[in-house]
Amino acid sequence: LVLVVDYGAQYAQLIARRVREANVYSEIISSKAGVEEILARQPSAIILSGGPASVYDPGAPTVDPQLFEAGVPVLGICYGFQAMAQALGGTVAKTGQREYGRTSLSITQGGCLLQSLPNTLNVWMSHGDSVSRAPKGFTVLARTAGAPVAAFEDVSRRLAGLQWHPEVLHSQWGQQVLEHFLFNIASLTPDWTAEHMVTEAIDAVRMTVGDRRVLCALSGGVDSAVAAALVQRAIGAQLTCVFVDHGLLREGEAEQVKNDFVAATGVELVVADERERFLAALKGVTDPEEKRKIIGREFIRTFEAQARELAGERGIDFLVQGTLYPDVVESGGGEGTANIKSHHNVGGLPDDLQFTLIEPLRHMFKDEVRAVGEELGLPEAMVWRHPFPGPGLGIRIIGEVTQERLEILRQADAIARHEVAEAKMERDIWQFPVVLLADVRSVGVQGDGRTYGHPIVLRPVVSDDAMTADWARLPHDLLERISSRITNECPDVNRVVLDITSKPPATIEWE
Ligand code: XMP
């Protein structure tokens, strides 16, 4: 276990991910944790992350020098580097010279940390103060114009530090520098692989569940699919999955769950075909919030009815949730290794059904979930599926949702997805909503005749976390193919438009 001590910037999660990319397991711990708490976790190495503070700020987080005496290898990054230098008796100077962004770094001595790198490289910096004198026993390895001591190490004590951010992609050789720390200085073994994650998650589920019964709601999304497949691998027939087919999925997705997923995993699946119920409930509704409420409500009612029935027949003790590690970190629950927490009316289940939640993906990042999905042999289209909103196509038809409109949108969406896949650009795009403006008409001409049809909006975006997004610059010939196929093949569509708004000010979805 490598513990990443979080000094309050967005970098800690990225560092933890990079460590895992080196096949070493890592977790994040708050900088508010004391030395004893950190060491009690028995980390095999510690990384102190960057953070927004200056070591001179009143109340700035500090590092207890005892941390460096425990014999555990430590790497300080950016703020963590400065806090480390200060704690060990070096000097951090208020130079007043800020370095921000891409900066040229000169390596004066490779040492263990920077061995076999070029003499100069571009690295990503973001600091005001800088270390002007390394603590006793440390060798200075590199400098920049604004940082006379930009990296140091004391190999005998297995301590090292960097002023720049090796975890960001803009830093050349960043991953290598991290790996030099992990493998050359801390002598760790790269054993955190998809296979290992699967074994560990299976053991944990078996321990928790014993011979009791588990329920899982499948949505068609990657998280619930991988969670269910893991639990199935662990406890087999003690798991029952419920899939509510609300008729608002994209082409082929319901079949993926009903056929391919079941074939790949052997999961026992209960399908609730509620397509008509959802359509009836949405009849005449055009307000986006109203639609969301109705879809949510109907979903819960259906799932609740299924859960009650199953609970009555066989009893259900656990409910699977596809919670990921970033959610755990963000809700402040990073500590501890428990992979269950008690159920608090999650997923809209009635309070009188008593469940315990089981969260087999609680320690994983999204890319790890995908790796585990592949390891478990899930269909590729499911593992690499883009995020898709729970209310589905219901909020991608602007106007009333009808069967006919769903069919048009499903067809247009399938064309866009097919062409993106053909162009091998699926993994360059975060998400690609296709939207039908059902209440808008425009004039067109097709063959010899005037048409008066509806526009389809293409909304491809790039993003890291959906909190902000930018419109994806797709190649013009790809856009042209999508446009011409949609207008030729989809009835009543005579115009295709591209949404070129970032988020903010727009959101990713139109409703
Ligand atoms: P917006 O439109 O707010 O969307 O930029 C951000 C991300 O959230 C997804 N989204 C949803 N996901 N249930 C979901 O599970 C929902 O009701 C929902 N609404 C939006 C959206 O697709 C995007 O990835």
Residues whose N, C-alpha, C, O or C-beta is under 5 A from the ligand:
A	BS01	XMP	P387 F388 P389 G390 P391 A466 T507 I508 E509
